Every structure is written in structure tokens, then in C-alpha cells.
Amino acid sequence: MNKTFPNTEEVILDKSIELLKKEGLNFSVDSLVSSLHISKKTVYRYYHSKEDLALALFKRAYQQFENEITKKDPSLHSLLVTYLKSLQFSRGDLFNRYSLNDQTKAYSDKLQDQLYISLCQVLVACDYAKPVSIKGFRLVLEGSLLEISKSQDIDQGIDSLIALVF
């Protein structure tokens, strides 16, 4: 059962992100090792604790979100979908479910703050929005996106948000 890959650490991290996005709160190290056909010992050889794995996971995921937001000529719709995914990725119930510590939560919050600033810069640069109060706009945007995430048709919800706000 103990497979090794040329870049085992990278494979573990990529699969963790994929499973967390797919399984949400059902994600576990058990599901990770099962899907990769490796042992927990292999995971913990590279990530000494679930905190280490979580920190690496957030760092990689937010780099992917940042790349999506800052790519050339993004559509407004794709920007908002990416930001919604980042919000879902950093929601508080993940930290409660996995008993992650305050340091990991603070790190995730810092990455989310940086991503929000990048989003605002792109919105202004692409003429999707005028410079606004970052804090006030964030409250409206994140509240709206989190409500949209509860709906059956996220794309329609985002299109409605675009029509109302932008």
C-alpha cells in the first residue's frame, strides 16, 4: 500500500486540495491516503502534523486563487467565482471540524485579505469597479457571495449580483 511518487510531497498537497474542494468537511487524511494508496506515515513524513499540512494546503490553494484572479483579461464572472471558491475554502467550519489552531486560522485570514486586495486592484484595473471603500465593499461582496453559495444555481446568482452591483 505504500506507493511513492517522484514528487510525493507535491502529489499529497495537490490531492489534498482536490479532495478538500470536492469533499468539503468530509475530507480526512484517511480519504487522502486511500485515494493515493499511501500510508499515513508517508503523509506525516512530509507534513509532520495536520497543521503543517493545512498551512501548506492554504498556501498552495491561495496561490492558485491569486493566479486565477490576476490572469490576463479575466471576466467579472470568473473573478467572482474564484473569490467565492476562496471564501468557501477558508470558512470557519473547516477550522472547527479539523480542530486547526488559531495560527492556521490567522494565516488563512491573512491570505484571504491579500486575495481581496488583489481582487479589488483587478476590478479597478479592468474598469469593473471604481475605487470604493474596501471594507464596506468587502462586507457587501462577501455577504452576497456566501448567500449565493447556498443557492442551486451559483452562476445565475453571480450574474444577478453583477447586474445589481457592477
Secondary structure, DSSP 4 states (H G I P E B T S, - for coil): -----TTHHHHHHHHHHHHHHHHGGG--HHHHHHHHT--HHHHHHHSSSHHHHHHHHHHHHHHHHHHHHTSSS--HHHHHHHHHHHHHHT-HHHHHHTT--HHHHHHHHHHHHHHHHHHHHHHHHTTSS----HHHHHHHHHHHHHHHTTSS-HHHHHHHHHHHH-
